[in-house]
Amino acid sequence: MKKSKQSNYWSMGIAIVLCTSVGIILGALLQNVVLWLFIGAGVGVVLGAVLQIIKR
């Protein structure tokens, strides 16, 4: 098993946090916070995973 750098976890976490925060803002504007929170978190996870694959 390969050891991952700590920065890899930080960059994926930052992608999740940024997309989730955008989802919360969109949810507040569109009157459905929970739905957009889940959409933002899901997009953040996918985006973070794609960034990790591209980085390698």
C-alpha positions in Angstrom: 0.0 0.0 0.0 1.3 3.4 -1.0 1.6 6.2 1.5 -0.2 9.3 0.4 1.1 12.8 1.1 -0.9 14.9 3.5 -1.3 17.5 0.8 -3.4 15.0 -1.3 -5.9 14.8 1.5 -6.0 18.6 1.9 -6.6 19.2 -1.8 -9.5 16.7 -1.9 -11.0 18.2 1.3 -10.7 21.7 0.0 -12.6 20.7 -3.2 -15.4 19.1 -1.1 -15.6 22.2 1.2 -15.7 24.7 -1.7 -18.3 22.8 -3.7 -20.4 22.2 -0.5 -20.3 25.9 0.4 -21.4 26.8 -3.2 -24.2 24.3 -2.8 -25.3 25.9 0.5 -25.3 29.4 -1.1 -27.3 28.1 -4.1 -29.7 26.4 -1.8 -30.3 29.6 0.2 -31.0 31.5 -3.0 -33.2 28.8 -4.4 -35.1 28.0 -1.2 -33.9 24.4 -0.9 -30.7 24.2 1.2 -30.7 20.5 1.9 -30.9 19.4 -1.7 -28.2 21.7 -2.8 -26.0 20.8 0.1 -26.1 17.2 -1.0 -25.5 18.1 -4.6 -22.6 20.4 -3.7 -21.0 17.7 -1.5 -21.4 15.1 -4.2 -19.9 17.3 -6.9 -17.0 18.1 -4.5 -16.2 14.4 -3.9 -16.2 13.7 -7.6 -14.2 16.8 -8.4 -11.7 16.0 -5.7 -11.3 12.4 -6.9 -10.8 13.5 -10.5 -8.2 16.1 -9.4 -6.3 13.4 -7.5 -6.3 11.1 -10.6 -5.1 13.9 -12.8 -2.4 15.0 -10.3 -0.8 11.5 -10.4 
